[in-house]
């Protein structure tokens, strides 16, 4: 099918409850707290990180720039099961670059042919709590395009407008209850409000904010358009 596909997440209320039960709202230490490059305040040596790449797929839809996200399929073996994410994954032996890995994973997970993706840049690598160094690759996808979801990996694909993602009224900064107050303010967890039945939070939300900053800093040259 063209455009958005997959089943809506029928237990969004579960994630909303988790946010309220396990994450407390905080006021950040400063604006830099919005744009960290890791899930954790203290990093291990770079050589210990496993390499991964994701694609930040940007499309022109309804006369504005929008980002194509996925929701991971339910899987008891996957700690990120059911979470909103970008298409992507670890680098494999046949991947010559992070770009190649991001395009391969995107084709495998949502069926987008690499020839329909115009790579416009990348943002700083992001360190996850699971010790991956993830390089986000930014690509403009020809739209509309046919999406074919790999059901074992992806439950749904959907769009969120850049203008909505930019609005600070649409997200809060939170911290795990066990964190000390100073660390919580310096390294908050980004939690977006619900959009189209989905909740964007954690590493993907942080990479989204870093992507928006890269646009504003002139490091990611999106073609002329709204958003």
C-alpha positions in Angstrom: 0.0 0.0 0.0 1.1 3.6 -0.4 1.9 5.8 2.6 1.1 4.8 6.2 0.4 1.2 7.1 0.1 -1.2 10.1 -2.1 -1.6 13.1 -2.6 1.2 15.6 -1.1 0.6 19.0 -4.1 -0.5 21.2 -2.2 -0.3 24.5 -0.8 3.2 24.3 -2.4 3.7 27.8 0.1 1.1 29.1 3.1 3.2 28.0 1.4 6.4 29.3 1.0 4.7 32.7 4.6 3.6 32.7 5.8 7.2 32.1 3.8 8.4 35.0 4.6 5.5 37.4 8.4 5.2 36.7 9.4 8.6 35.3 9.1 11.8 37.2 8.9 15.2 35.5 11.9 17.4 35.9 13.1 20.9 34.9 16.3 20.6 32.9 19.6 22.0 34.1 19.9 24.1 30.9 19.0 23.9 27.1 22.0 21.6 26.5 20.1 18.9 28.4 17.9 18.6 25.3 20.7 17.6 23.0 22.9 14.9 24.6 24.5 12.2 22.5 23.8 9.3 24.9 21.2 7.5 27.0 23.5 7.6 30.0 25.5 10.3 31.8 28.7 8.2 32.1 30.1 6.6 28.9 32.4 3.6 28.5 35.4 3.7 26.1 34.4 4.1 22.5 36.0 0.9 21.4 33.5 -1.1 23.5 30.5 0.1 21.5 28.7 -2.1 18.9 28.1 -0.2 15.7 24.6 0.5 14.4 22.8 2.9 12.0 19.3 4.2 11.6 17.6 6.1 8.8 15.7 9.3 9.7 13.3 9.2 6.7 11.9 12.6 5.9 9.0 13.1 3.4 6.9 15.9 2.0 3.3 15.1 2.9 0.3 17.5 3.2 2.5 20.4 2.0 5.0 20.0 4.9 8.0 18.0 6.0 7.2 15.0 8.1 9.3 12.2 9.6 8.5 8.6 9.0 8.7 6.5 12.2 8.0 2.8 12.9 6.7 1.0 15.9 8.6 -2.2 16.7 6.6 -5.4 16.7 5.8 -7.1 20.0 8.6 -9.5 21.0 9.4 -10.8 24.5 13.0 -11.2 23.5 13.4 -7.5 22.5 13.9 -4.9 25.2 12.6 -2.3 22.7 9.5 -4.3 21.8 6.5 -2.0 21.0 8.5 1.2 21.1 8.6 3.9 18.5 11.8 4.0 16.5 13.6 4.8 13.3 14.2 1.9 10.8 17.7 0.6 11.3 20.0 -1.9 13.1 23.5 -3.2 13.7 26.2 -3.1 11.0 26.7 -6.5 9.4 29.7 -7.9 7.6 28.5 -6.9 4.2 27.8 -3.2 5.1 30.6 -1.0 3.7 29.3 2.1 5.5 26.8 3.3 8.1 24.7 4.6 5.1 24.7 1.2 3.5 23.5 -0.4 6.8 20.7 2.2 7.3 19.5 1.7 3.7 19.6 -2.1 3.9 17.7 -2.2 7.2 15.1 0.3 5.9 14.5 -1.9 2.9 14.3 -5.0 5.0 12.0 -3.5 7.7 9.6 -1.3 5.7 10.3 -2.1 2.0 11.7 1.2 0.9 14.0 0.8 -2.1 17.4 2.6 -1.5 16.9 4.2 -5.0 14.0 6.2 -3.6 16.1 7.7 -0.7 18.2 10.8 -1.2 20.8 10.9 1.5 21.3 14.5 2.7 23.6 14.0 5.7 24.0 12.5 9.1 24.0 13.7 12.7 26.3 12.9 15.6 26.4 9.2 16.7 24.2 8.4 19.7 25.2 6.0 22.5 22.4 3.8 23.8 22.0 2.2 27.2 22.6 -1.2 25.4 26.1 -0.1 24.4 25.4 0.6 20.7 26.9 3.6 18.9 24.1 4.5 16.5 24.7 6.8 13.6 21.5 8.5 12.4 21.5 8.9 8.6 19.1 11.5 7.2 17.4 10.7 3.9 14.5 12.4 1.9 12.2 9.6 0.7 10.2 9.9 -2.5 6.6 10.2 -1.4 4.2 8.6 -1.7 6.0 5.3 -1.8 5.0 1.7 -1.2 5.7 0.4 2.3 6.0 -3.3 3.0 6.4 -3.9 6.7 8.4 -6.9 7.9 5.8 -8.1 10.4 8.3 -9.9 12.6 10.1 -6.5 13.2 7.6 -3.7 12.5 4.0 -3.4 13.7 3.3 0.0 12.1 4.7 3.0 10.2 3.4 6.5 10.6 4.2 10.2 10.0 4.7 13.0 12.5 5.1 16.6 11.1 8.4 18.4 11.8 6.4 21.4 13.0 4.8 19.3 15.7 8.1 17.7 16.8 9.6 21.2 17.1 7.0 22.5 19.5 8.3 22.2 23.1 4.7 22.1 24.3 4.5 18.6 22.8 7.2 17.0 25.0 8.3 16.8 28.6 11.6 16.0 30.3 11.5 13.2 32.8 13.8 11.1 34.9 13.9 7.6 36.5 12.8 7.8 40.1 16.2 6.3 41.3 18.3 9.1 39.7 19.7 11.8 41.9 18.1 15.2 41.3 21.1 16.9 39.7 21.8 14.0 37.2 18.1 14.0 36.4 18.1 17.7 35.5 21.4 17.4 33.5 20.3 14.2 31.6 16.5 14.0 31.4 14.6 11.5 29.4 12.6 13.1 26.5 8.9 12.0 26.4 6.7 13.3 23.7 2.9 13.6 24.1 0.8 11.0 22.3 0.5 11.6 18.6 -1.8 9.4 16.4 -2.0 6.9 19.2 1.8 6.6 19.5 4.4 7.8 22.1 7.8 8.9 21.0 10.3 8.8 23.8 13.8 7.8 24.9 16.7 7.5 22.5 14.6 8.0 19.4 13.1 11.2 20.9 16.6 12.4 21.8 17.9 11.7 18.3 14.8 13.5 16.9 15.7 16.6 18.9 19.4 16.4 17.7 18.1 16.1 14.1 16.0 19.2 14.5 19.0 21.1 16.0 21.2 20.0 13.1 18.6 21.5 10.7 18.6 24.7 12.6 22.4 24.8 12.7 22.5 24.4 8.9 24.2 21.0 9.1 21.3 19.1 7.4 20.3 20.9 4.2 16.7 19.9 3.6 15.4 20.9 0.2 13.0 23.9 0.1 9.7 23.1 1.8 7.6 23.7 4.9 8.5 22.6 8.4 
